[in-house]
């Protein structure tokens, strides 16, 4: 024989458990206890690149004071071109996924891509060929180029290490 006074208690406990479960599942997920590193913005990467080059470039403070604004302007102009290229690639990817890339759109994308390459080359010629050598020697300009490549390798190596450290599916 079942005891009648336990039945309402079980029912109340069940309702409380269901209510608490739905209340906790309706809340937004909590942030993980260890903060996940977000991918840095292109501007942040450029700031780090500029600081890296300046830190490893052995020149006087006077030369550095003249070099920094010119080099920063050079890198920011390249960054604008890189951003526009990424936007073109996103547009191209969307068009391919939707199977909606027309011949006219392809021509427009290709024309703009080639124009951006010409602009990038013109910027490099202007800064690496004349503006930076007016401040530092040509050997130092080559050192700047080498430091930029080293920075790229280090950033890529760190990114790969982070990717390997993450568990699959994240």
C-alpha positions in Angstrom: 0.0 0.0 0.0 1.3 3.4 -0.9 1.6 6.2 1.6 -0.6 9.1 0.5 1.5 11.9 2.0 4.7 11.0 0.0 3.0 11.4 -3.3 2.5 15.2 -3.1 6.0 15.6 -1.9 7.4 13.8 -4.9 5.3 15.9 -7.2 6.4 19.1 -5.6 10.1 18.0 -5.8 9.6 17.1 -9.5 8.1 20.5 -10.2 10.9 22.3 -8.4 13.6 20.3 -10.2 12.0 21.0 -13.6 11.6 24.7 -12.8 15.2 25.0 -11.7 16.4 23.1 -14.7 14.5 25.4 -17.1 15.6 28.5 -15.3 19.2 27.6 -15.5 19.0 26.5 -19.2 17.2 29.7 -20.1 20.2 31.8 -18.8 22.9 32.6 -21.2 26.0 30.4 -20.9 28.6 31.5 -18.5 32.0 32.6 -19.7 34.6 29.9 -19.3 36.7 30.1 -16.2 39.9 30.4 -18.4 39.5 33.4 -20.8 39.8 32.3 -24.4 42.1 34.4 -26.5 40.3 36.0 -29.3 42.0 36.4 -32.7 43.7 39.8 -32.7 42.5 42.4 -35.2 44.7 43.3 -38.2 45.3 46.7 -36.6 46.6 45.0 -33.4 48.9 42.7 -35.4 50.2 45.8 -37.3 50.9 47.6 -34.1 52.8 44.6 -32.8 54.7 44.3 -36.1 55.7 48.0 -35.9 56.9 47.6 -32.3 58.8 44.4 -33.1 60.6 46.1 -36.0 61.4 49.2 -34.0 62.6 47.1 -31.0 65.0 45.0 -33.1 66.2 47.8 -35.4 69.4 49.2 -33.8 69.3 52.9 -34.6 69.7 56.1 -32.6 66.8 57.7 -30.9 66.9 60.6 -33.3 66.7 58.3 -36.3 64.0 56.3 -34.6 61.9 59.4 -34.0 62.1 60.1 -37.8 61.6 56.5 -38.8 58.6 55.6 -36.7 55.9 57.8 -38.3 57.1 57.1 -41.9 57.2 53.3 -41.2 53.8 53.4 -39.5 52.2 55.2 -42.4 53.7 52.7 -44.8 52.4 49.7 -42.8 48.9 51.3 -42.4 48.7 51.9 -46.2 49.5 48.2 -46.8 47.0 47.2 -44.1 44.2 49.1 -46.0 45.1 47.1 -49.1 45.1 43.8 -47.2 41.7 44.6 -45.7 40.2 45.3 -49.1 41.7 42.1 -50.5 40.2 40.1 -47.6 36.8 41.7 -48.4 37.2 40.7 -52.1 38.0 37.1 -51.0 34.9 37.1 -48.8 32.7 38.4 -51.6 34.2 35.8 -54.0 33.6 33.0 -51.5 30.0 34.0 -51.0 29.4 34.2 -54.7 30.9 30.7 -55.2 28.8 29.2 -52.4 25.7 30.6 -53.9 26.8 29.7 -57.4 25.9 33.3 -58.4 29.3 34.5 -59.8 28.6 36.0 -63.2 31.2 36.7 -65.8 30.9 40.5 -65.2 31.3 40.1 -61.5 34.4 37.9 -62.0 35.9 40.5 -64.3 35.2 43.3 -61.8 36.8 41.2 -59.0 39.8 40.4 -61.0 40.3 44.0 -62.2 40.1 45.3 -58.6 42.5 42.5 -57.4 45.1 43.5 -60.0 44.6 47.2 -59.2 45.3 46.4 -55.5 48.5 44.6 -56.5 49.6 47.6 -58.5 48.8 49.9 -55.5 50.7 47.6 -53.1 53.8 47.6 -55.4 53.6 51.4 -55.8 53.5 51.8 -52.0 56.5 49.4 -51.5 58.5 51.2 -54.2 57.7 54.6 -52.7 58.6 53.7 -49.1 61.3 51.0 -49.5 62.9 52.7 -52.5 63.0 56.3 -51.4 61.2 57.4 -48.2 62.8 55.0 -45.8 66.3 55.1 -47.3 66.2 58.9 -46.8 66.0 58.1 -43.0 68.0 54.9 -42.7 70.5 53.2 -45.0 69.5 50.7 -47.7 71.1 48.0 -45.5 68.7 48.9 -42.7 65.8 48.8 -45.1 66.8 45.3 -46.0 67.0 44.6 -42.2 63.5 46.0 -41.8 62.2 43.6 -44.5 64.0 40.7 -42.8 62.5 41.7 -39.4 59.0 41.7 -41.0 59.5 38.2 -42.3 60.7 37.0 -39.0 57.7 38.6 -37.3 55.4 36.8 -39.7 57.1 33.5 -39.0 56.8 34.0 -35.2 53.2 34.9 -35.4 52.4 32.0 -37.6 54.4 29.6 -35.3 52.5 30.9 -32.2 49.1 30.5 -34.0 49.9 26.9 -35.0 50.9 26.1 -31.4 47.6 27.5 -30.1 45.7 25.5 -32.8 47.5 22.3 -31.7 46.8 23.1 -28.0 43.0 23.5 -28.6 41.0 20.3 -28.3 39.3 19.2 -31.5 35.9 20.6 -32.2 36.5 24.1 -30.7 
